[in-house]
């Protein structure tokens, strides 16, 4: 009876995962979708704790299980609640790494139990994928919060392929021959997989981290499915494979939004490509600055103003100041809208989330294609801490690492005002010709401070 | 060859699930707008936290004297819970921002 109930719970949970994921892909139902999946997950976890039995034996060590869950739940909730909006991507990466670690640990323990010899290939697979996902996610996390710098050396790709080759060879040797030194080989594979995860992510540019995290996310899904195979547990299997497949597709969709291929992201690291660009991107000239009062006049007497937000806005936490400026201009009869590039910020959707936090109405956020049709009739475009997404080199310079990425054609507008903290290049590390064009004026300073001063200035007009 | 075929037929049920889930996974998110890429990734991230069930089983099966299994299992339960709870909470926070827009 109890086992049948557990089977039903697992079936139900699998359905919630699928429905939840489906709902997550529509803006209106997304939040409920997440909750549906969370509900299913909770049932599955409770069901496992209280109903699971194998060959008549129930689970033991309850104090350990509850202790672990308690610690994980408290730490997880606090971390997730406290994290700033700007640091969300790092957090996702970190949680993903935890899942990978969990899968790897399961394999480590199960290898000890010699009873499951027939499942050795699955155990090894779970170990390798879980470890790669764990190590890679931690590196991605470090890169996003800036504690780990881009790093690559000559022959890195060859090194990675060799490393992977060694892992595969050792794993095959272990599975086929099961030598006396199996324990040693198993831990060597574990260590090498961690190393591979590190070197897999190391050379990839920080701006591409979202794609990498999404890919590692699907890896962890597969690692979880390995656990499902091992325990003949259908809910782990469905959940894992579902995420593995959806995550892979999502990774490809993300690459498409940047008009790049996955191989290009993984191999054509920004770090390496930047070198060739240094010579090609010599078209730098002088930029001109604009004062706050001039900006205030220009904007309040415009009929149509577009704001292009970028990561700088997120870093400065200037979304509320930005909304205030927008309301003030609207009250003066200026038509203000936001042009959102699909990959503005550190993650797709980053800007939407940020602006929604400041209560900016959804209708004011225009997607790239819509906005590009509007720029030619726009008086002023205010670029707030965005850089690569408005870089004309993406259209004209074939040697540019971002060549081919669709951009916001802010140049079509009459005036472009760019707010940045300094003339330093953006995250991709490439110069932006836009800043030197005759239409462009630079407004230096921290986005939040500049916007607040601008609001004050306009009020004083 | 013989071995492989018998392995396949032995695990055919699981292999069918794998195959079908691959298609379901691709199908359900096929039309996601780019705005939702991040929350969707985060939500999927929480779902693969289902690996926690494996950790619970490992933990629950461990003999009380097998300290290696106990310690590794305990860590596995902690990190697995982190993945599940943190994943869902972060996703909810992201989507909370979206729901406001309907005002």
Interface residues (C-beta under 8 A of the other chain):
Chain A: X13 X17 X18 X20 X21 X22 X24 X25 X26 X27 X30 X31 X33 X34 X35 X37 X38 X41 X44 X45 X48 X49 X52 X54 X58 X59 X60 X61 X62 X64 X65 X67 X68 X69 X71 X72 X73 X75 X76 X77 X79 X80 X81 X83 X85 X88 X89 X91 X92 X94 X95 X96 X98 X99 X101 X102 X103 X105 X106 X108 X109 X110 X112 X210 X213 X214 X217 X218 X220 X221 X223 X224 X225 X227 X228 X229 X230 X231 X232 X233 X234 X235 X236 X237 X238 X239 X240 X241 X242 X243 X244 X245 X246 X247 X248 X249 X250 X253 X254 X257 X340 X342 X343 X347 X348 X349 X350 X352 X353 X354 X356 X357 X359 X360 X361 X362 X367
Chain B: X11 X14 X17 X18 X21 X22 X23 X24 X25 X26 X28 X29 X30 X31 X32 X33 X34 X35 X36 X37 X38 X39 X40 X41 X42 X43 X44 X45 X46 X47 X48 X49 X50 X51 X52 X53 X54 X55 X56 X57 X58 X59 X60 X61 X62 X64 X66 X68 X69 X70 X72 X73 X74 X75 X76 X77 X78 X79 X80 X81 X82 X83 X84 X85 X86 X87 X88 X89 X90 X91 X92 X93 X94 X95 X96 X97 X98 X99 X100 X101 X102 X103
